[in-house]
Amino acid sequence: DHLSHVGLRYPRRISGAMTQGRLRLPGHPGLLIVPVLIPLVMGALIWIFGPYEGDPSYGPLMSALNLLHFQPPGYLDHPGTPVHILGALVLALAWLVRLPFTGFAGPDTDILRNPNLFLVYINIVIGLLIAGANYFLGRRLWEATGSIAAALAGQATIFMAYPYLLTLPLVTPDSLLIATTTLFMALLVPLAFEKPGLALDRRYAAILG
């Protein structure tokens, strides 16, 4: 209160999140439903379809391994190499974590002996990125509309598109693209629901770029 007397005020979003001296994450608890379901659905689909067998997931895996050796990826399908770069980072981290348990085997030996396991690791990271982007989308929709139903409907669209469901258990550029397009949608939510003058904001011009 004493800060308000000197002209300092907490933003409404922060002040609403502070209760009894504790800072809580702002947002409706219901916004976590779909993001939590996404990795579970991905895991269920991986279990249903069984081990990865060749294409399309092995192309990004081998290309990620190429990047670990500072070699260009051999698989350059649209939309480019972000999934290979992400895959290389996951492979390196997973290999280092597993190193004491594999007899200090080299990365090629461990990865090529256990390709399905490393593909699952990459898929888990992609799933977490999709879930995070989905939560952000729901949060933006809830803030813009004040309706948890609208936010949940926007989040649930990921399960309403059959191509999305086919992509979820795979390691492909398209599966990572779900996360990036969802993030892009979230950034553009204010253009659809807030004041018309916002369309002239330079920030959104940069996003649409």
N, C-alpha and C positions, 0 to 999 in steps of 0.2 A: 504493500500500500504506500509506503513512503516513497517508492520510486515514482508512483503516479503523481505525487505532489510536485516533483521536479520535472514533470513533463515526459517521463519515460514510461512506456506501456508495453506490456507483452503483446505480440500479435495474438489475435483471437485463437488461431490454430494452436499456438503454444500454450496460452493461458488455459484453454479448455483441456489440454492434455496434462496439466499439472494439478494434482490433487494431493492434499495432505503432505506436501513437501516432496512428492515423488513424481518423476517424469515418466509418463506412459506413452507408448507409441500411439499417435493419433490414427483414427480409422475405426470403422465398424468391425467387430469380430467376425461377422459373416463374410467379410471380404477374404478371409483365409480359406474358405471352403473349397473353392475351385483350385487355387494354387496348391493346396495339400493333395487334392485328388489327382492332379496332373502327374506327379512322379509315381503315384500308386497305379494309375492307369497304364503308364509307360511300362512299369515293372510287370503288370499283369499281361500286357501284350507281348513283351519279351518272353515271358514264361509260356504263353500260348503258342507262339510261333516257333519257339525252340532256338537252338544256337544260330548265330549268324553264319550264313553260308554264301561266301563269295560276294558278288555284287548285290546291292550297291554299296554296302558298308565297308568292304575291304579296300575299295579305291581310296577313300579318305584316310583309312588306317595306314596304308602303305605310303601315301603321300605325306602323312604326319611323320612317319618314321624317316622318310627322306629329309624332311626339314631338320630333324634331330642331327643329321649328318651334314647339314648346311648344303643340301642338294635341292634343286628345284623339284616341286611335286610333279609326279607323272600323270596326275588326274586333275584336269583343269576344266571341269564342267561349270556351267553357269550356276550360281552367281559368283564364282571366284574361289579364293583360297581362305576365307576366314575360318571355315570349319577345319582346315588343315592346320592352321596356326594354333587354334584352340586345342586340336587333337595333340599336336606336338607338346604343348605345355602340360596337358594332362598325362601323356605318356611319360614325360620326363619326371613329373612329380610322383606318379604312381610307381614308376621303376625305382626311384630313390627310396620311397617308403618301404617297398618290398625287398630292397637290397639285402638286409640282414637275414631275411627268411628264405632267400633263394641261393644261398651259397655265394653271394656277391657275383652273380651271373651278369654278364654285360647286357645292355639294353636290347640289342638285337636278339640275343638268346632268349631272354625272358619274354619279350613281346611276341616273337614268332612261335614260341612254345605255347603261349597262352593268348592267342589273338582275341578269342571271344571274351575273355576276362577284361582285357584292356578296352575292347569295344563297349563293354558294359560300363566301365569307368567313364568313358567319354560320353556315353548316353546319359549317365547320371548327371554330369555337369550340364549338359544341354537341357535336361529336364529341369534342373534348378534354375537355369537362366530363363526358361520359358515360364516357370512358376513365378519367379520374381517379376518379370515383365507383366504377367497376368494380374498379379496383385497391384502393381502400379496402375494398370489400366482401370481396375475396379475402384481404386482409391480416387483417381481423377474423375471417373464418372460419378461417384458418390458425392464428391465435393462440388461438382458442377451442377448436378440435378437435385441433390438432397434426398434421392431415392435409392434405398438399398436394393430394391427390386430391379431398377434400371442398371445398377452396377453389376448385380449378379447375372442379369441377362447378357450384358456385354462380355463378362468373363466367360460365361458358359458357351459362347459361340465356338470356342475351340473344339468342343465335343459335337458340334452340329455340322461340321464339315468333314465328309468322308475322307478326302485327301489328307487332311490334317491327321486323322486317326491312323491312316496307313503310314504316315511319316514318323509318328511319335516313337516307335520302337527301333528306328533305324538311325545310323550315323551318316547323314548326308548333308550337303549344303542346304537342302530344303528344310530339314529339321531345325537347323540353327536359324534359318530365315523366319521361322515362326516366332522366335524370341525377338528378333529385330523388328519385324513388322508390327508385333504387338506393342513394343516400346514406341514405335513411330505413331501408332494409333493413339496411344495414351498422351503423347505430347501434343497431339492435334485436337484433343477433346475440347479445350476451351473455345476453339474456333466454332464448334457446333452448338455450344450451349451458353456461352457468355455474350457480353455486349458486342454488337456488330463492329464497333470501332477497333476491337481487338485484332481484326483481320489485317489491320494496317501496321500492327506491332512489328518492329524489325526482327524480333526474336523468331516469330513465326515465318517471316520471310526467309530467314536463315535456315530454318528447319525444312521448309519446302524447297529451298535452294536450288 
